[in-house]
Amino acid sequence: MLKGTRDGILKKVQPVSIHGQVSWDVFFTDVEDPDGQTHVARVGPEAVMGHNLEPGDRIQVEYLVGVAVRVTRVVPT
């Protein structure tokens, strides 16, 4: 995917430190298959909008040139 978004159900967020640089691994499944394959998006904490993600939240992951660049919690309407 060059540019686009993917909706998912958050499973967990795990901080990871690589040479002192903190990133977050965001584990999620597809909205239409919540028990299916788990996907991982590694982003910096500044790329997570709101910083209030909880397992079970619906999220949207934005991609640019195949790399996750933003994770946003989708508020139910």
C-alpha positions as CSV (number, residue, x, y, z in Angstrom):
1,M,0.0,0.0,0.0
2,L,1.6,3.2,-1.1
3,K,-0.8,5.5,0.7
4,G,-3.9,4.7,2.6
5,T,-5.5,3.7,5.8
6,R,-6.4,0.4,7.5
7,D,-9.1,0.0,10.2
8,G,-8.4,-2.5,13.0
9,I,-9.1,-3.6,16.5
10,L,-6.3,-2.9,18.9
11,K,-4.9,-5.9,20.7
12,K,-2.0,-4.3,22.6
13,V,0.6,-1.5,22.5
14,Q,4.2,-2.5,23.5
15,P,6.9,0.1,24.0
16,V,10.3,-0.9,22.5
17,S,13.6,0.9,22.9
18,I,16.2,0.6,20.1
19,H,19.5,2.3,20.9
20,G,17.6,4.6,23.4
21,Q,15.0,5.6,20.8
22,V,11.5,4.7,22.1
23,S,9.0,3.4,19.6
24,W,5.6,1.7,20.1
25,D,4.6,-1.6,18.5
26,V,0.9,-1.5,17.9
27,F,-0.7,-4.9,17.5
28,F,-4.1,-5.0,15.8
29,T,-6.4,-7.3,13.9
30,D,-8.7,-6.5,10.9
31,V,-12.1,-5.1,11.9
32,E,-13.9,-7.7,9.7
33,D,-11.8,-10.6,11.2
34,P,-11.1,-9.7,14.9
35,D,-9.9,-13.3,15.6
36,G,-7.7,-13.4,12.5
37,Q,-4.1,-12.6,11.8
38,T,-2.4,-10.0,14.1
39,H,-0.6,-7.1,12.3
40,V,2.0,-4.9,13.8
41,A,2.7,-1.2,13.1
42,R,5.9,0.3,14.7
43,V,5.5,4.1,15.2
44,G,7.0,6.7,17.4
45,P,4.9,7.8,20.4
46,E,4.3,11.2,18.6
47,A,2.5,9.4,15.8
48,V,-0.2,8.0,18.2
49,M,-3.1,10.5,18.3
50,G,-4.4,10.9,21.8
51,H,-2.1,8.5,23.6
52,N,-5.2,6.9,25.3
53,L,-5.4,3.6,23.4
54,E,-6.9,0.6,25.2
55,P,-7.1,-3.0,24.0
56,G,-10.4,-3.5,22.2
57,D,-10.4,0.1,20.8
58,R,-11.1,0.5,17.1
59,I,-8.2,2.2,15.4
60,Q,-7.1,3.5,12.1
61,V,-3.6,3.1,10.9
62,E,-2.4,5.5,8.2
63,Y,0.3,4.3,5.8
64,L,2.7,6.2,3.5
65,V,4.9,4.2,1.1
66,G,4.0,1.0,2.9
67,V,5.1,2.4,6.4
68,A,2.8,3.1,9.3
69,V,3.0,6.9,10.0
70,R,0.0,7.5,12.3
71,V,-2.4,5.6,14.6
72,T,-5.7,7.2,15.5
73,R,-8.4,5.9,17.9
74,V,-11.8,5.8,16.1
75,V,-14.5,7.2,18.3
76,P,-17.8,5.4,17.9
77,T,-20.6,7.6,16.7
